[in-house]
Amino acid sequence: NLPPGKTGWPVLGETLAFTSSPEKFVHDRMNMHSSDIFKTSIAGERMAVLCGPSANKFIFSNETKLFNPWWPRSVSQALLFAKNPGKISSFLEEDHSFLKLDSMQNYVPIMDSMAKDHVDTKWSNFDEVKVHPLAKEFTFALACRIFINCGNPNRVRDLMVPFFAVAEGIMSAPVNFPGTPFRGAVKGGKIIKQRLLEIINERKMEIAEKGIVNLGFQDLLIFILQVLP
């Protein structure tokens, strides 16, 4: 038996309602259909939405048992995922030292330093600032620093622009026509993949020539290159 709910318009489903206000979308359907689970259609895919802490616990405790990693076509096409999306997550579960508390503590000085620099350069000298885009810019730059040890502003910008195009289009209807958000997401995903491959190849060459350089912390890319064959 399928859970209660509606799938909305053909192709579009209920994508527009979800992307315009995700929290309201979920709360409205929990009130209309069920506080535990409801069906819908988002980004061209029919799906069930499980709600509440007990549902989250059930999903995470049964991952790879009752649930398999899955992404909507719009996401997998835009980000050019491999056929086995669970490969990275499976090895992180087995050896997740990157995410342990003692490792996370090494990132605090980096976060603190970057936050101060960001405020000094983007906030302090202005009478008025737009908080939302600046917060996104800082968060992305921080992720680049911790995940791939990329602190070059130009390189971060080269990744950030296509990334935001992907973020805007991955939950849209998977209509790959010029001018659509999905088309922009697919194009952005290709650019990101190309630039990340360049960074990965550079790091591999650096490791082959100099070995693992002690940076005071271990970024995610180095962790992956050490663990994966």
C-alpha positions in Angstrom: 0.0 0.0 0.0 1.2 3.5 -0.9 1.2 6.2 1.8 -1.3 9.0 1.6 -0.5 12.1 -0.5 -0.6 13.6 -4.0 1.9 13.6 -6.8 0.8 17.0 -8.3 1.3 17.9 -12.0 2.8 15.6 -14.6 6.6 16.0 -14.8 6.6 19.0 -12.5 4.9 17.1 -9.7 5.0 19.3 -6.5 8.5 20.6 -7.2 7.6 24.3 -7.3 5.8 24.1 -4.0 8.7 22.3 -2.4 11.5 24.6 -3.7 9.6 27.8 -2.8 9.2 26.9 0.8 10.5 23.4 1.8 9.6 23.7 5.5 6.0 24.8 4.8 5.7 22.1 2.2 6.5 19.3 4.6 4.4 20.8 7.5 1.4 21.3 5.3 1.5 17.7 4.1 2.1 16.3 7.5 -1.1 18.1 8.6 -3.1 17.1 5.5 -2.0 13.5 5.1 0.1 12.0 7.9 2.6 13.1 10.5 4.7 10.0 9.8 4.9 9.6 6.0 3.4 10.9 2.8 3.9 10.5 -0.9 4.8 13.3 -3.4 6.6 13.9 -6.6 9.7 16.2 -6.7 12.3 16.8 -9.4 10.5 14.3 -11.7 10.6 11.4 -9.2 7.8 9.9 -7.2 8.9 9.4 -3.6 7.8 8.9 0.0 8.8 11.4 2.6 9.4 10.0 6.1 9.0 12.6 8.9 10.2 13.0 12.4 13.1 11.8 14.5 11.9 8.2 14.7 11.7 8.0 10.9 15.3 9.5 10.6 16.6 6.9 13.1 14.8 4.1 11.2 16.4 5.2 7.9 19.9 5.7 9.2 20.0 2.5 11.2 18.9 0.5 8.2 21.0 2.1 5.5 22.3 -0.6 3.1 19.9 -3.1 4.8 16.4 -1.9 4.0 17.5 1.2 2.1 20.0 1.8 -0.7 21.7 5.1 -1.6 19.6 6.8 -4.3 19.4 10.2 -5.9 16.8 11.8 -8.3 17.8 11.8 -11.9 18.1 15.5 -11.9 20.7 15.3 -9.1 22.7 12.4 -10.5 22.8 13.8 -14.1 23.8 17.3 -12.9 26.5 16.0 -10.6 27.6 13.2 -12.9 27.5 10.6 -10.1 29.0 7.1 -10.6 26.8 4.1 -10.9 27.6 3.2 -7.2 26.8 6.3 -5.2 27.3 4.4 -1.9 31.0 3.7 -2.5 32.3 6.8 -0.8 29.8 6.7 2.0 30.5 3.0 2.7 34.2 3.6 3.3 33.5 6.7 5.4 31.3 4.5 7.6 34.1 1.9 8.0 36.9 4.5 8.7 35.5 7.9 9.5 38.5 9.3 11.3 38.1 12.5 9.3 34.8 13.1 11.1 35.9 12.2 14.6 35.9 14.9 17.3 39.7 15.0 17.7 40.1 15.6 14.0 37.3 18.2 13.9 39.2 20.2 16.6 42.0 20.8 14.2 39.7 22.7 11.9 38.6 25.3 14.6 41.7 27.6 14.1 41.1 27.5 10.3 37.4 28.4 10.8 38.2 31.1 13.2 40.9 32.7 11.0 38.7 32.5 7.9 35.7 34.0 9.7 37.8 37.0 10.9 39.2 37.6 7.4 35.8 37.3 5.9 34.3 39.9 8.3 37.2 42.2 7.8 37.1 42.2 4.0 33.4 41.7 3.3 31.5 43.3 6.2 33.5 45.8 8.4 34.1 48.4 5.7 30.5 48.7 4.6 27.4 50.4 6.1 25.1 47.8 4.6 25.7 44.2 3.5 23.6 41.5 2.0 23.8 38.7 4.6 22.5 35.7 2.6 24.9 35.7 -0.4 27.9 36.6 1.9 27.0 33.7 4.2 26.8 31.3 1.3 30.1 32.6 -0.1 31.9 32.1 3.3 30.4 28.7 3.9 31.5 27.5 0.4 35.0 29.0 0.8 35.3 27.2 4.2 34.2 23.9 2.7 36.8 24.3 0.0 39.5 24.9 2.5 38.6 22.0 4.8 37.6 19.4 2.1 40.2 20.0 -0.6 42.6 22.5 1.1 41.8 25.1 -1.6 42.4 28.7 -0.3 43.1 30.5 -3.6 40.3 33.0 -4.0 40.2 32.7 -7.8 40.1 29.0 -7.7 37.4 29.0 -5.0 35.3 31.4 -7.2 35.8 29.1 -10.2 34.2 26.3 -8.2 31.6 28.5 -6.5 29.9 29.9 -9.6 29.0 26.5 -11.2 28.2 25.0 -7.7 25.5 27.6 -7.1 24.1 26.9 -10.6 23.9 23.2 -9.7 22.3 24.0 -6.3 19.7 26.1 -8.1 18.8 23.5 -10.7 19.1 20.1 -9.2 15.7 20.1 -7.6 14.0 21.5 -10.7 12.1 19.5 -13.2 14.6 17.5 -15.3 13.9 19.4 -18.5 17.3 19.8 -20.3 16.4 22.8 -22.6 18.5 25.9 -23.0 17.6 28.5 -20.4 16.1 26.0 -17.8 17.6 25.7 -14.3 18.3 22.1 -14.9 20.3 22.8 -18.1 22.4 25.2 -16.0 22.8 22.6 -13.3 24.1 20.0 -15.8 26.5 22.5 -17.3 27.7 23.5 -13.9 28.2 19.9 -12.9 30.5 19.2 -15.8 32.6 22.3 -15.0 32.9 21.2 -11.3 33.9 17.7 -12.3 36.6 19.0 -14.6 38.0 21.4 -12.1 37.9 18.9 -9.2 39.7 16.3 -11.4 42.4 18.9 -12.1 42.8 19.4 -8.3 42.8 15.7 -7.6 45.5 15.1 -10.3 47.6 17.9 -8.8 47.4 16.4 -5.3 48.3 13.0 -6.6 51.4 14.4 -8.3 52.3 16.3 -5.2 52.0 13.1 -3.0 54.0 11.1 -5.5 56.8 13.7 -5.5 56.8 14.9 -1.8 54.7 12.4 0.1 52.0 13.6 2.5 52.7 17.2 3.5 51.9 17.9 7.2 49.4 20.8 7.1 48.5 20.5 10.8 45.2 18.9 9.7 44.0 16.3 7.2 41.6 17.5 4.5 39.0 15.2 3.1 40.7 14.9 -0.3 43.9 13.5 1.2 41.8 11.2 3.4 40.1 9.8 0.3 43.3 9.5 -1.7 44.8 7.5 1.1 41.9 5.2 1.7 40.6 4.5 -1.8 42.9 2.5 -4.2 
